[in-house]
Amino acid sequence: MKKYILIAIISIAQFVQGQTPVDSDQKIWTLEECITYAIDNNITVKQAELSVKRTEATYLATKSLRLPNLSGNASQNFTNGNSIDPITSDFVSQQINSTSLGLNSQVTLFQGNQINNQIKQGKLLVDQYTLFEEEAKNNITLSITESYIQLLYAKENILIAENNLEVSQKEEERAKARLDAGSIAIKEYTDAQSQTATNRYLLINTKNDYALQLLSLKQFLELPPNTNFEIAEADGIILDIVPDLNEVYSTSLENLPEINASRLNVSLSEKDLDIAKGGYLPTLSLAGSLGSGYTSTQVYDFTDQLDLNFNQRLGLSLNVPIFNRNKTKSEVQTAKINIDMAKLELAQEEKDLYKKIETAWQNAITSQSEMEAADIARNAAKESFRLAQKQYELGALSTTDLILSQNTYTNTEQNYIQAKYLSLLYDQLLQFYQGNDIKL
């Protein structure tokens, strides 16, 4: 059975290696390059950019409400029998061919200040959607950073797994030599074989984890799955001192777009209230028109009639709301409720932000402390494993005890790199919340 397991593991390893050819010309991506590329190409960011443009188009239409409209009209009519001439307004009893031409324009002079408030609200919407775009860029930046750091962790985990496999292979060779010399039992040799197979299996898993993380990062970057892609090594990870929690929170309240967007949401709701109150006030409009026409009931030709029948009109109209079945009252009440809801949403946003920052802050402190402890533990385990290897070579230690020592050392190595990259991730998060650039 062990023979078949070993054959299966070797076959899988060869398959995985065959699926990941190395291209010497492939691009090495830094974290900064990944973030820049994602901001330019990520679908979510592009959707946010289009939303801004759509809001800007709506804002332009809103500003144009102050302008007069202008429309032209033309009609050709045929009438038979008793009728009123559409050009002269005379009552006639005959066939009439008539042509009417005109221009009409109207402008609102006053509408309860609603147009001004709608324009101000439109500008606030543009500002808000610009903040939504910035938020989308921040979100993809955080996603790229997390994925990139996970890749760094997976990459270093592969090195540990490769080293363990190499060590276990050498131990298996020693065990075979000792078995041939008759100095150990067959069980100790099969234990060494089993450890080699286990380490080969773990190496395959770590490579698979790396491939999955690489695919995830490619998707954030909107790169095709078959793109040759590799990340740059982190040159000497330097962690900053964990900053003061309240300072980070205060800075983030001023800088983060989602908080400023929520504040604008309160202002937008207040503009809704101003617009609704404008429904209580009268509307004053100015209208004018130019017109002319031709009718077959007159003896003059077409050109002369256009000149003779030319007319102009200018007028003011005032619409005073008296009772509209409590529609305006309901809109005012709804606007007031929406203001209170917007304020509660802002308070919730601030509360959620504090929770995120405090979680990152606590994790930063914990992971840095864990990294320090894990570093001491791995150095001690490394020395213990080195001594165990010496004892094994001298025949003073069994294969089982050597494997236990190796596994202990491996676990401490993995604990250290996990704490190291978690510390790096939370360090970058706190830098982000302070408004600093993310970079390794």
SULTAKA-V6091 format. One record per backbone hydrogen bond with DSSP energy under -1.0 kcal/mol. NH is the residue of the N-H (numbers start at 0). CO is the residue of the C=O. Records with the same first field share a line. If there is no record, write none. Layout:
NH->CO  CO
//
This chain:
4->0
5->1
6->2
7->3
8->4
9->5
10->6
11->7
12->8
13->9
14->10
15->11
16->12
17->13
18->14
25->22
28->229
33->29
34->30
35->31
36->32
37->33
38->34
39->35
40->36
41->37
45->41
46->42
47->43
48->44
49->45
50->46
51->47
52->48
53->49
54->50
55->51
56->52
57->53
58->54
59->55
60->56
61->57
62->58
63->59
64->61
65->62
66->63
68->105
70->103
72->101
74->99
76->97
78->95
82->91
84->89
88->84
91->82
93->80
95->78
97->76
98->293
99->74
100->291
101->72
102->289
103->70
104->287
106->285
108->283
109->283
113->110
116->112
117->113
118->114
119->115
120->116
121->117
122->118
123->119
124->120
125->121
126->122
127->123
128->124
129->125
130->126
131->127
132->128
133->129
134->130
135->131
136->132
137->133
138->134
139->135
140->136
141->137
142->138
143->139
144->140
145->141
146->142
147->143
148->144
149->145
150->146
151->147
152->148
153->149
154->150
155->151
156->152
157->153
158->154
159->155
160->156
161->157
162->158
163->159
164->160
165->161
166->162
167->163
168->164
169->165
170->166
171->167
172->168
173->169
174->170
175->171
176->172
177->173
178->174
179->175
180->176
181->178
182->177
188->184
189->185
190->186
191->187
192->188
193->189
194->190
195->191
196->192
197->193
198->194
199->195
200->196
201->197
202->198
203->199
204->200
205->201
206->202
207->203
208->204
209->205
210->206
211->207
212->208
213->209
214->210
215->211
216->212
217->213
218->214
219->215
220->216
222->217
226->223
229->26
231->28
235->233
247->243
248->244
249->245
250->246
251->247
252->248
254->250
255->251
259->255
260->256
261->257
262->258
263->259
264->260
265->261
266->262
267->263
268->264
269->265
270->266
271->267
272->268
273->269
274->270
275->271
276->272
277->273
278->275
279->276
280->277
282->318
283->109
284->316
285->106
286->314
287->104
288->312
289->102
290->310
291->100
293->98
295->96
297->294
304->300
305->301
306->302
307->303
308->304
310->290
312->288
314->286
316->284
318->282
326->323
329->325
330->326
331->327
332->328
333->329
334->330
335->331
336->332
337->333
338->334
339->335
340->336
341->337
342->338
343->339
344->340
345->341
346->342
347->343
348->344
349->345
350->346
351->347
352->348
353->349
354->350
355->351
356->352
357->353
358->354
359->355
360->356
361->357
362->358
363->359
364->360
365->361
366->362
367->363
368->364
369->365
370->366
371->367
372->368
373->369
374->370
375->371
376->372
377->373
378->374
379->375
380->376
381->377
382->378
383->379
384->380
385->381
386->382
387->383
388->384
389->385
390->386
391->387
392->388
393->389
394->391
395->390
401->397
402->398
403->399
404->400
405->401
406->402
407->403
408->404
409->405
410->406
411->407
412->408
413->409
414->410
415->411
416->412
417->413
418->414
419->415
420->416
421->417
422->418
423->419
424->420
425->421
426->422
427->423
428->424
429->425
430->426
431->427
432->428
433->429
434->431
435->430
//
